[in-house]
Amino acid sequence: MEMLPITDWTAEAVRPALILILKRLDRMFNKIHKMPTLRRQVEWEAASSLIEGICLTLQRQPIISFLPHLRSLINVCVNLVSKLSFA
């Protein structure tokens, strides 16, 4: 299952698209992280598919690890997992 397009993300022309995707995912998971009511309403299978897509893309093309918003997205996801496992 592919959540992100399979393309060469090192090309400068397509990089803004990936940055926009990462920015929106970061914003979405930040909102989920900050609002407990949202955490209960999230369809976690769909959310995990989005995260899986990011992980697969990161494995295929590690160059994207330097893009903005990825580090923040990873930190938010780690915090979400730790909060959910203790809840």
N, C-alpha and C positions, 0 to 999 in steps of 0.2 A: 504494500500500500504506500503510495507516494503522496505526500501532502504538499511538497514543494516541487516546482518544475525541475526536471533534470536538464540542467544547462551549465555552461561554463561561467561560474560566478566570478571568475577573475577578470572577465571582460568589463571594461569601464562603463560600457553602454547599458548593461543590465544591473549593475551594482545598485543604483538608486531604487530599483524595484525590490531587491532583497532587503535593503535598509528599511524601506517602508513596511515590508512584511514584519521584520523583526521589531520595529518600533510599535506597530499595532499589537503584536503578540505580547510584547513587554507591558504595554499599557493595560491590556486585557487581564493578564495574569496578576499585575499589580493590584488592580481593582478587586479581583477575586481574593487575593491575599489579605487585603485590608478590611474586607467586609465579610464577617462570618455568615451573614444571611445568604450572600452569594455563594459561599463555599458549599452550603447545603443544597443549593439549587443547580449547581453545575453538573452537566453530563460528563463525568470523568473519563469515560471511554473516548469520547470525541476529543477532550482536552489532551489525553495521553497520545492520541494519534498525531495531534499537532506537534507535541514535544518530540515524538518519535521521528517525525519528518525533519525537524531541526537537527536531531542527533545524526540521522542518516546523511544529511547534507554536510554536516560538520565532519563526519568520517570520510566522506568522498572528497571533500575539498576543504582541508584545514585552513586554507587562506581566509575563510570567512570568520575565523576566530578573532580577527583584528577589527571587525566591523563594529560600529557603535550599537548599543542596545543588546548585544548578545550576552555580555557579561552580566548585565542587570537582569536579563531574562533568566539566565541560569541560576543566579542567586535567589530570585523570587521563587523559582521552581523548587530549589532545595529547601527554602523556608516553608513552602507549602507542604512538601512531603514530610518535613519534620513536625509541623503542626498537626497534620492529618494523622500521623502515626501515634501521636500522644493524645489525640482527641478521643 
